[in-house]
Amino acid sequence: MSLRKKIVALGTTGLAVAGLSLAATATPLAPAPSASAATAPTCITTVAHSGFKDTVTVTNECSSTYRVKAIFAHGYDGTCTTLRPGYHYTSGTGAFGKFDRMDLC
C-alpha cells in the first residue's frame, strides 16, 4: 500500500472513531414540551390581522373570566392575559409570525 493510501485510510479511521466518540458524549436533545395547554372555548373569539407583523384581536364573549394566550407559529407567543366577559385585547408577534390559536393559561 502506498504512503498516500495509508494516510487516507488512517485519516478516515480517525474521523470514524472521532465521530463515534462525539456521538457517545453528545448531550441528548430535550424532549419537546407536552401539548397540555387547553384550547380556548369558542366563546373566546379572535380576529387575525395579517401583515408583516401579525396581530390578533381577542374578545371574551363568555359569561366567565378566562386567562388566555395567543399562540403564533414562527413567532413569539403572546403573554397570558385575563379577559373578563365583554373585554377584548390585541396581541402581536414579530416579523413573519402567523396567528395559530388561542390557549388557556
PyMOL commands that set and color helices and strands:
alter all, ss='L'
color gray80, all
select helices_A, chain A and resi 3-25
alter helices_A, ss='H'
color red, helices_A
select strands_A, chain A and resi 44-49+55-60+66-73+81-83+88-92+98-104
alter strands_A, ss='S'
color yellow, strands_A
deselect
rebuild
show_as cartoon
